[in-house]
Amino acid sequence: MTLADVAAASGVSSTTASLVLSGRARELRISEEAERRVLANAQELGYRRNTLSVGLRTGRTRTIGFVSDTVASSGLAGNMIKGAVDAAHRHGFMLFVGETGGDPVVERTLVEALHDRRVDGVVFAAMYTRSVAVPEGLRDGPAVLLNAVPATGSTVPSVLPDEVRAGRSAARELLDAGHRSGIHLIGAGPGPQDIPPNSVAAVERLLGLRSAFEEAGVEVVSAHRCPKWMPEDGYDTTREILRRHRPEALVCFNDRLAFGAYQALGEAGLSVPDDVSVIGFDDHPIASWMRPRLTTVALPHHELGVRAVDVLLGLFERRRRAGGAPTVIRVPMPLRRGGSVRVQAP
């Protein structure tokens, strides 16, 4: 079955049929009725475009590679991939996804394999915000780092959550609720060097928190570095704080730490938020199961995936025109209010 057969059945030219099947109908103002006829007839006749020959002719296969360091079926990674898939589909592209487990050899092999299959560009994604060694193969074509920054100098742009503003949002939520004393940080600090290994999020969240509290003239009582940000770390650190202080508010650098803090507070006979306010980061699924529901600053996984593909497609255009891409694109992190922050009496 040929393109000419589809065009004849649809009552349009072969050029029009080709543009519809390449996903460019709206871009070139082809009528919705003509688009519908072409797509319906192509499906009915069993027509399939020869993607390889089209790619050789146009220099574009309308495919994107997505390389992730974690299992694609996990919830958080899945949301980033879903965002990338949605954006790719909207622009008429197909997304190929591969998972590396963080193994540099697998990363290099997978990137090379994608280029061998003539993908138009690659999104290289990390599950948590961190610095990465950029695989050599990413220099062979348009590429974007997602949730990652290059460990050394690189021209590959990065799409990141806006962690500094997220830290400021968490601090402002407590300040606006009237908290001015008894505030403790769980996860990182007191200094910018006191962070989990290779964690960009820890550095930037700490910076945002510190700057907002300092501007308000509020002093943080204590800050505690936790290497793994797991519930047991939040539990142990909260117990350590309770041995020395009666906290008014706890800022946990992720929701799993906050889960552990809830348990320690409960064992000490303290309730959230009547006795102690708690705020977290990430909007992990665990936050919705905590009672009261945790107030947290959300990682916008779906929007991160969308923006990464949009930036990559922008790089395609810039290759045909003068100008470069911005080095870092920041995606806002929205505040999700639960019932874990108490408004102080004036």
C-alpha positions in Angstrom: 0.0 0.0 0.0 1.5 3.3 -1.1 1.2 6.9 -0.1 -0.4 7.6 -3.4 -3.2 5.1 -2.6 -3.9 6.8 0.7 -4.0 10.2 -1.1 -6.3 9.0 -3.8 -8.7 7.4 -1.3 -8.7 10.7 0.7 -9.2 13.0 -2.2 -6.0 14.9 -1.5 -2.6 15.3 -3.1 0.3 13.0 -2.1 2.0 16.0 -0.6 -0.9 16.8 1.6 -1.2 13.1 2.7 2.5 13.0 3.5 2.3 16.2 5.6 -0.6 14.8 7.6 1.1 11.5 8.2 4.3 13.3 9.3 2.3 15.2 12.0 2.5 18.6 10.3 -1.1 19.1 9.4 -1.9 21.8 12.0 1.4 23.5 11.5 0.7 24.0 7.8 -3.0 24.7 8.2 -4.4 21.6 6.5 -8.1 21.4 7.3 -9.2 19.1 10.1 -11.5 17.3 7.8 -8.7 16.5 5.3 -6.5 15.4 8.2 -9.2 13.1 9.5 -9.8 11.5 6.1 -6.1 10.9 5.5 -5.6 9.3 9.0 -8.7 7.2 8.7 -7.8 5.9 5.2 -4.2 5.2 6.2 -5.4 3.1 9.1 -8.1 1.3 7.0 -5.7 0.6 4.2 -2.9 -0.5 6.5 -0.4 2.1 5.3 2.8 2.4 7.2 5.4 5.1 6.5 9.0 3.9 5.9 10.5 5.9 8.8 14.1 5.0 7.8 13.7 6.2 4.2 11.9 9.4 5.4 14.7 10.0 7.8 17.4 9.6 5.2 15.5 11.9 2.8 14.7 14.7 5.4 17.5 14.2 8.0 14.8 13.7 10.6 13.3 10.5 12.0 10.9 12.2 14.4 12.2 10.0 17.2 13.7 11.0 20.6 15.8 8.8 23.0 15.1 9.0 26.7 17.9 7.6 28.9 17.1 7.2 32.6 19.3 6.0 35.4 16.4 4.3 37.3 13.7 1.7 36.5 11.2 3.3 34.2 8.2 1.6 35.9 8.9 3.4 39.3 6.2 6.0 40.1 8.3 9.1 40.1 10.4 8.2 37.1 7.3 7.1 35.3 5.7 10.6 35.8 8.8 12.2 34.2 8.6 9.8 31.3 4.9 10.3 30.9 5.5 14.1 30.6 8.1 13.5 28.0 5.9 11.1 26.1 3.0 13.6 26.2 5.2 16.4 24.8 6.8 14.2 22.2 3.4 12.9 21.0 2.0 16.5 20.8 4.8 17.4 18.4 4.5 14.2 16.3 7.6 12.5 17.8 8.0 9.0 19.2 10.0 8.4 22.4 12.3 5.4 22.9 13.1 4.8 26.6 16.1 3.0 28.1 17.2 2.4 31.7 20.9 2.2 32.7 20.9 1.6 36.5 23.5 4.4 36.7 26.2 2.2 35.0 28.5 4.4 32.9 29.2 1.5 30.5 25.5 0.9 29.9 24.9 4.7 29.6 27.5 5.0 26.8 26.3 1.8 25.0 22.7 2.9 25.1 23.4 6.5 23.9 25.5 5.0 21.0 22.7 2.6 20.1 20.1 5.4 20.0 22.4 7.4 17.7 22.9 4.3 15.5 19.1 4.2 15.2 19.2 7.8 14.0 17.2 9.4 16.9 16.9 13.2 16.4 18.0 13.9 20.0 18.4 12.4 23.5 17.0 13.3 26.9 19.5 12.1 29.6 17.6 11.9 32.9 18.5 11.3 36.6 16.0 10.1 39.2 17.1 12.7 41.8 18.7 16.0 41.1 22.5 15.5 41.0 25.6 16.1 39.0 26.4 13.6 36.3 29.3 12.7 34.0 27.9 13.5 30.6 28.4 10.5 28.2 30.7 11.3 25.3 28.0 10.3 22.8 25.7 13.1 23.8 27.9 15.5 21.9 27.0 13.7 18.6 23.6 15.4 18.4 21.0 17.6 20.3 20.7 16.5 23.9 19.2 17.8 27.2 20.0 16.8 30.8 16.9 16.3 32.8 17.1 16.6 36.6 20.8 16.7 36.4 23.8 19.1 35.9 27.1 18.2 34.2 29.9 17.3 36.7 32.4 19.1 34.4 32.0 21.8 31.8 29.5 20.9 29.1 27.4 22.7 26.5 24.4 20.4 27.1 21.6 22.4 28.7 19.9 21.2 31.9 16.2 21.2 32.9 16.0 21.3 36.7 13.4 21.8 39.4 13.7 25.2 41.0 15.0 24.0 44.3 16.2 27.4 45.6 12.8 28.9 45.3 11.3 25.6 46.7 13.4 26.2 49.9 12.2 29.7 50.1 8.6 28.6 49.7 8.9 26.1 52.5 10.5 28.8 54.8 7.8 31.3 53.8 5.0 28.8 54.6 6.3 28.6 58.2 7.0 32.3 58.5 3.6 33.2 57.2 2.1 30.9 59.8 3.8 32.8 62.5 6.8 30.6 63.3 9.7 32.7 64.4 11.6 30.4 66.8 12.3 26.7 67.5 12.9 25.8 63.8 15.1 22.8 63.0 16.3 21.4 59.7 16.5 17.7 59.1 18.5 16.4 56.1 21.3 18.9 55.5 23.2 21.7 57.1 24.3 23.7 59.0 26.8 24.6 56.3 26.5 24.2 52.5 29.2 21.4 52.7 27.0 19.4 55.1 24.9 17.6 52.5 24.4 14.0 51.2 27.0 13.0 48.6 26.5 14.6 45.1 23.1 16.1 46.0 22.3 19.3 44.1 18.8 19.4 45.7 20.3 19.5 49.2 22.6 22.4 48.4 19.8 24.5 46.7 17.1 23.7 49.2 19.4 24.7 52.1 20.3 27.9 50.3 16.7 28.9 49.7 15.7 28.1 53.3 18.6 30.0 54.8 18.1 33.0 52.7 14.4 33.3 53.5 14.9 32.8 57.2 17.8 35.3 57.3 15.8 37.9 55.4 13.0 37.6 58.1 15.6 37.8 60.9 14.8 34.3 62.1 17.6 32.0 63.3 17.4 28.3 62.7 18.1 26.5 66.0 19.8 23.4 64.5 20.5 21.7 61.2 21.3 18.0 60.7 22.9 16.2 57.8 21.3 12.9 56.9 23.3 10.9 54.3 20.3 8.9 52.9 17.1 10.9 53.6 15.2 7.7 54.6 12.5 7.4 57.3 14.9 6.0 59.8 17.1 9.0 59.4 14.2 11.4 60.1 13.2 9.3 63.1 16.6 9.2 64.7 17.3 12.9 64.0 14.0 13.9 65.5 14.7 11.9 68.6 18.1 13.6 68.9 16.5 17.0 68.6 13.9 16.2 71.3 16.6 15.2 73.7 17.9 18.8 73.6 15.1 21.0 72.5 11.3 21.4 72.3 10.9 22.2 68.6 8.3 24.5 67.2 8.7 23.4 63.6 10.7 20.8 61.6 11.8 21.3 58.0 12.5 17.9 56.5 14.4 17.9 53.2 12.2 15.2 51.8 8.9 13.5 52.7 10.5 10.2 53.8 12.4 12.1 56.5 9.2 13.7 57.5 7.5 10.3 57.8 10.2 9.3 60.3 9.8 12.6 62.2 6.1 11.9 62.6 6.8 8.6 64.2 9.4 10.0 66.7 7.0 12.9 67.6 4.2 10.5 68.2 6.3 8.3 70.4 7.2 11.4 72.5 3.5 12.2 73.0 3.6 15.3 70.6 1.1 15.9 67.9 1.4 17.4 64.4 0.6 20.3 64.0 -0.7 21.2 67.5 2.7 20.7 69.2 5.1 20.7 66.2 4.6 21.9 62.6 6.3 19.7 60.0 7.0 20.5 56.3 8.7 18.4 53.6 9.7 18.3 50.0 9.0 16.2 46.9 5.2 15.4 47.3 6.1 11.7 47.5 3.1 9.4 47.5 3.8 8.7 51.2 2.8 12.4 52.0 -0.8 11.7 51.2 -1.0 8.8 53.6 0.4 10.7 56.6 -2.0 12.0 59.2 -2.4 14.9 59.1 -1.6 15.1 55.4 1.9 16.5 55.1 2.5 20.0 53.7 5.2 19.6 51.1 6.9 21.4 48.2 6.2 19.2 45.1 8.7 17.9 42.5 6.9 18.6 39.2 7.9 15.3 37.6 5.4 15.5 34.7 6.3 19.1 33.9 10.0 18.3 34.0 9.5 15.7 31.3 7.4 18.0 29.2 10.0 20.9 29.5 12.9 18.6 28.6 11.3 17.6 25.3 10.3 21.2 24.6 13.8 22.4 25.1 15.2 19.5 23.0 12.8 20.5 20.1 14.0 24.1 20.5 17.5 22.9 20.0 16.5 21.4 16.6 15.2 24.8 15.5 18.3 26.6 16.8 20.5 24.3 14.6 18.9 26.0 11.6 19.2 29.5 13.0 21.8 31.5 14.9 21.7 31.5 18.7 22.2 29.1 21.5 20.1 27.5 24.2 20.1 28.7 27.9 22.4 26.6 30.1 19.8 25.9 32.8 16.0 25.9 32.6 14.2 26.0 36.0 10.8 24.5 36.5 8.7 25.8 39.5 8.0 23.5 42.4 4.4 24.1 43.7 3.5 24.0 47.4 1.0 21.3 48.4 -0.7 22.3 51.6 -1.8 19.6 54.0 -2.6 19.9 57.7 0.9 19.7 59.1 1.6 23.4 59.7 -0.2 25.2 62.5 -0.9 28.9 62.3 0.5 30.5 65.4 -1.7 32.8 67.5 -0.8 36.4 67.1 
